[in-house]
């Protein structure tokens, strides 16, 4: 048996040299994981299981382990060169029909090598012709219920008319009230302007300009709770679309009779009306919108636009102490204001700044019959004015009140529909959201300026973000998600079966095997982030492998000497037997 023992040493050492040589050969292979030969000793089974006297039988290979440490990341110029910075493996399909993998997930291949390109059908493949598997997307929404081959779709993005616009700017409130009729060609007739590109129903581009004209301030009335606390704090109420009331001064002595104050029908208003049907009519259905303090408020997530919503006042302090009707009110968000209080009802009157909003489309003034009451005779102001906005302490009054989860109770929305084109053959119809507007005495600043329309646009390129989203870019500056790279992990990555071509397969679900694949996406669920234009080098330590190779070489030489001695001994024994 001595010969077999020496031969086992020679054989196992040769295999270890093969593993080490393979590591050295793949030192430059992208995503390669170095192998480690695991030696194991072997012994005869003794007659007595408890005996320590057992003769050795030599060495054998217990396993070849795969070092799963990550290699270093290097930059490239190919946007489809991908690397995983953290756990996970790319999923590969060997055969597909169109964009659908034809193999079951159990025989997908997996790799850390992210060297990808495209085939003749713009499908993403590696150099071995295996397809990168991901999740498809439609309209920019990823469908995680299906797997698909990722494709660089070159189809142009169709035109979409603008239906929703969002504009938020700060109006410099340091200017004076403008009483001159609005004229788009005369800057002295408006305080500030901004513009935006919008698209009609045929995808043609137009310029929308909005003009803001500071108009006379007016009172916003804030109503106390039924049983206000002694310090005046609590939940108050206001109506963002209350009807205009002639300015009131002093201690508001006429609130009990509301002398001279009437609603749209000419009916006298009393304190009871002011408190229970706030204020002067409450709803806007029977009131000319141009006679409300702000005409732009619409229903928010918290309720209809005729609802009275809550406002929290954290303090109400007389300023100065000898004036009992002038107070400083501090809202829960930090907004401060000065208010006049009616001693009898506890109602506060707060002066708010107001701005009229006008618009032009390609230089033509936009009419606005939408916000005017059809039963009333439109005036020139009704025809050209989109609405009126009001600001309290620099803040849009539509955005002050919020519900328990932080949603604004009102949204500042106004809109129009206008015929455009040489023969008025096309239409622009949109709603503008300006809830984020402010009016502070500071330089004009744009917070948001966006819209949802676009013209027909050609695809100019693709990129992959950190989450593995395949993002198409278009020549109009827009982008759209066209799919997302699928990432797989395993409970035991070392249990994967190497199949060559930088790929692995699952080995099973028992013992030291890999276990089933767990699918997800990059940068979530404990999976690594994807780096585009980057590749992961092999994790081979070339110096350590060369040192290991020299050690194994000496071991192989020693094992060969043992085989030589055993062989010579066997020959000598055979000769002696023959004698």
SULDALIN-V406356 format. One record per residue. RES is the residue in one letter. PSI is psi in whole degrees, 0 to 359 (* if undefined). D_FIRST is the distance of its C-alpha to the first C-alpha in whole Angstrom. Layout:
RES,PSI,D_FIRST ; RES,PSI,D_FIRST
//
This chain:
X,344,0 ; X,324,4 ; X,317,5 ; X,323,5 ; X,312,6 ; X,322,9 ; X,324,10 ; X,322,11 ; X,319,13 ; X,317,14 ; X,311,15 ; X,324,17 ; X,322,19 ; X,320,20 ; X,320,21 ; X,322,23 ; X,322,24 ; X,315,26 ; X,315,27 ; X,319,29 ; X,323,30 ; X,322,32 ; X,315,33 ; X,319,35 ; X,331,36 ; X,21,38 ; X,335,39 ; X,9,43 ; X,123,42 ; X,129,45 ; X,3,43 ; X,141,40 ; X,123,37 ; X,145,34 ; X,153,31 ; X,118,28 ; X,127,25 ; X,109,23 ; X,151,20 ; X,140,18 ; X,163,15 ; X,141,13 ; X,153,12 ; X,150,11 ; X,123,14 ; X,154,15 ; X,322,18 ; X,113,20 ; X,337,21 ; X,1,23 ; X,141,20 ; X,356,20 ; X,90,17 ; X,135,14 ; X,140,10 ; X,150,10 ; X,1,8 ; X,204,10 ; X,156,13 ; X,169,15 ; X,119,19 ; X,317,21 ; X,163,24 ; X,106,26 ; X,151,30 ; X,116,33 ; X,116,35 ; X,14,39 ; X,149,41 ; X,144,44 ; X,170,44 ; X,153,48 ; X,134,51 ; X,144,53 ; X,148,56 ; X,185,57 ; X,357,60 ; X,118,59 ; X,344,60 ; X,6,58 ; X,119,55 ; X,145,54 ; X,149,51 ; X,119,51 ; X,78,51 ; X,191,49 ; X,155,47 ; X,165,47 ; X,149,46 ; X,149,49 ; X,131,49 ; X,140,48 ; X,134,49 ; X,331,48 ; X,142,51 ; X,160,55 ; X,104,58 ; X,253,61 ; X,9,60 ; X,124,58 ; X,136,54 ; X,352,53 ; X,148,49 ; X,155,49 ; X,337,48 ; X,341,44 ; X,18,43 ; X,152,45 ; X,157,44 ; X,144,44 ; X,158,44 ; X,359,45 ; X,114,46 ; X,31,50 ; X,99,51 ; X,155,53 ; X,203,56 ; X,155,58 ; X,191,58 ; X,344,61 ; X,18,62 ; X,20,62 ; X,142,59 ; X,122,57 ; X,164,53 ; X,183,51 ; X,345,50 ; X,5,47 ; X,14,50 ; X,139,49 ; X,138,52 ; X,125,53 ; X,140,53 ; X,197,56 ; X,132,59 ; X,162,62 ; X,147,66 ; X,125,69 ; X,27,72 ; X,0,70 ; X,124,69 ; X,136,65 ; X,105,64 ; X,1,60 ; X,352,60 ; X,153,59 ; X,148,57 ; X,156,58 ; X,138,57 ; X,133,59 ; X,139,62 ; X,80,64 ; X,123,67 ; X,8,70 ; X,132,73 ; X,151,76 ; X,121,77 ; X,158,80 ; X,148,83 ; X,128,84 ; X,150,87 ; X,122,88 ; X,335,88 ; X,132,87 ; X,147,88 ; X,122,87 ; X,125,89 ; X,115,89 ; X,163,91 ; X,124,93 ; X,127,97 ; X,105,99 ; X,8,101 ; X,351,103 ; X,172,105 ; X,167,109 ; X,138,110 ; X,119,111 ; X,350,114 ; X,142,114 ; X,142,113 ; X,135,110 ; X,115,109 ; X,335,106 ; X,0,108 ; X,100,109 ; X,339,107 ; X,351,109 ; X,3,109 ; X,156,106 ; X,320,104 ; X,159,100 ; X,161,98 ; X,164,95 ; X,164,94 ; X,145,91 ; X,129,90 ; X,170,90 ; X,141,89 ; X,187,91 ; X,349,90 ; X,5,90 ; X,9,88 ; X,147,90 ; X,139,90 ; X,159,93 ; X,117,94 ; X,125,95 ; X,133,97 ; X,137,98 ; X,138,101 ; X,122,101 ; X,119,105 ; X,127,106 ; X,185,108 ; X,143,110 ; X,163,108 ; X,175,109 ; X,133,108 ; X,129,105 ; X,131,105 ; X,125,103 ; X,136,103 ; X,163,103 ; X,164,101 ; X,322,103 ; X,81,102 ; X,143,102 ; X,164,100 ; X,326,103 ; X,0,101 ; X,351,101 ; X,159,98 ; X,195,96 ; X,118,96 ; X,172,98 ; X,152,99 ; X,168,100 ; X,117,101 ; X,349,99 ; X,33,102 ; X,153,105 ; X,150,108 ; X,140,110 ; X,136,113 ; X,141,115 ; X,135,115 ; X,147,115 ; X,172,116 ; X,217,117 ; X,16,116 ; X,53,116 ; X,340,119 ; X,13,120 ; X,331,116 ; X,333,118 ; X,345,120 ; X,44,118 ; X,130,122 ; X,358,122 ; X,125,118 ; X,159,118 ; X,190,115 ; X,334,115 ; X,359,117 ; X,6,120 ; X,141,119 ; X,143,120 ; X,141,116 ; X,174,116 ; X,324,114 ; X,318,113 ; X,317,112 ; X,326,110 ; X,328,108 ; X,340,107 ; X,68,107 ; X,151,106 ; X,149,108 ; X,61,111 ; X,324,110 ; X,288,106 ; X,161,105 ; X,2,105 ; X,329,106 ; X,14,110 ; X,134,110 ; X,125,110 ; X,336,107 ; X,351,108 ; X,16,110 ; X,159,107 ; X,329,105 ; X,131,102 ; X,4,102 ; X,350,98 ; X,136,97 ; X,174,95 ; X,133,93 ; X,184,89 ; X,337,86 ; X,350,88 ; X,180,91 ; X,162,94 ; X,352,96 ; X,358,99 ; X,149,98 ; X,128,98 ; X,168,95 ; X,147,94 ; X,128,94 ; X,125,93 ; X,117,96 ; X,340,94 ; X,151,97 ; X,103,101 ; X,130,103 ; X,130,107 ; X,117,107 ; X,180,110 ; X,332,110 ; X,1,114 ; X,110,113 ; X,354,112 ; X,356,112 ; X,125,109 ; X,154,106 ; X,122,102 ; X,132,100 ; X,116,96 ; X,164,94 ; X,339,90 ; X,3,89 ; X,351,91 ; X,132,94 ; X,151,97 ; X,160,101 ; X,136,104 ; X,149,106 ; X,134,109 ; X,135,109 ; X,122,112 ; X,327,113 ; X,310,114 ; X,339,111 ; X,11,108 ; X,134,107 ; X,141,106 ; X,117,108 ; X,128,105 ; X,129,106 ; X,143,104 ; X,145,104 ; X,146,104 ; X,133,103 ; X,146,104 ; X,127,101 ; X,164,102 ; X,151,100 ; X,150,101 ; X,114,99 ; X,37,99 ; X,353,102 ; X,131,104 ; X,133,105 ; X,129,103 ; X,158,105 ; X,75,104 ; X,350,106 ; X,317,102 ; X,0,103 ; X,146,107 ; X,122,109 ; X,337,110 ; X,348,113 ; X,154,114 ; X,117,116 ; X,143,113 ; X,169,114 ; X,327,113 ; X,319,111 ; X,324,109 ; X,321,109 ; X,343,107 ; X,124,105 ; X,328,102 ; X,184,102 ; X,137,103 ; X,146,100 ; X,145,101 ; X,134,99 ; X,117,99 ; X,32,98 ; X,353,96 ; X,141,94 ; X,125,95 ; X,339,96 ; X,338,94 ; X,1,91 ; X,308,92 ; X,135,92 ; X,155,88 ; X,188,87 ; X,340,84 ; X,11,81 ; X,5,83 ; X,139,84 ; X,143,88 ; X,334,90 ; X,151,92 ; X,140,91 ; X,102,93 ; X,138,94 ; X,157,96 ; X,178,96 ; X,164,98 ; X,130,98 ; X,139,100 ; X,139,100 ; X,170,99 ; X,170,99 ; X,325,102 ; X,24,103 ; X,35,102 ; X,346,99 ; X,168,96 ; X,138,96 ; X,121,94 ; X,118,94 ; X,162,92 ; X,131,92 ; X,127,92 ; X,117,90 ; X,34,91 ; X,330,90 ; X,12,89 ; X,151,92 ; X,164,94 ; X,77,97 ; X,155,96 ; X,71,99 ; X,170,96 ; X,149,95 ; X,139,94 ; X,139,91 ; X,124,89 ; X,315,86 ; X,141,85 ; X,95,86 ; X,159,84 ; X,163,85 ; X,10,83 ; X,165,84 ; X,157,83 ; X,168,84 ; X,128,82 ; X,142,79 ; X,147,77 ; X,129,73 ; X,349,72 ; X,174,69 ; X,154,66 ; X,164,64 ; X,124,61 ; X,183,62 ; X,334,60 ; X,2,60 ; X,9,58 ; X,130,62 ; X,109,63 ; X,122,66 ; X,137,69 ; X,142,71 ; X,160,75 ; X,354,78 ; X,9,80 ; X,358,78 ; X,164,76 ; X,162,73 ; X,138,71 ; X,128,67 ; X,0,66 ; X,176,63 ; X,136,60 ; X,132,56 ; X,140,54 ; X,140,51 ; X,143,48 ; X,166,46 ; X,152,43 ; X,326,41 ; X,91,38 ; X,330,38 ; X,343,35 ; X,359,34 ; X,151,36 ; X,118,34 ; X,129,35 ; X,10,36 ; X,173,37 ; X,35,41 ; X,27,41 ; X,160,41 ; X,161,39 ; X,159,39 ; X,150,39 ; X,339,35 ; X,187,37 ; X,12,38 ; X,160,35 ; X,229,33 ; X,18,32 ; X,174,34 ; X,329,37 ; X,170,40 ; X,153,43 ; X,143,45 ; X,115,48 ; X,148,51 ; X,203,54 ; X,161,56 ; X,153,55 ; X,26,57 ; X,158,57 ; X,31,55 ; X,4,52 ; X,153,52 ; X,164,52 ; X,151,55 ; X,137,55 ; X,118,56 ; X,156,58 ; X,38,58 ; X,146,55 ; X,151,51 ; X,119,48 ; X,166,46 ; X,159,42 ; X,22,40 ; X,127,38 ; X,99,38 ; X,321,38 ; X,313,38 ; X,323,35 ; X,322,33 ; X,319,33 ; X,318,32 ; X,321,29 ; X,319,28 ; X,321,28 ; X,315,26 ; X,328,24 ; X,316,24 ; X,321,23 ; X,320,20 ; X,319,19 ; X,317,20 ; X,317,18 ; X,322,15 ; X,325,16 ; X,321,16 ; X,320,12 ; X,319,11 ; X,315,14 ; X,316,13 ; X,320,9 ; X,317,11 ; X,321,14 ; X,317,12 ; X,319,11 ; X,315,14 ; X,318,16 ; X,321,14 ; X,320,15 ; X,318,19 ; X,324,19 ; X,324,18 ; X,337,21 ; X,*,23
//
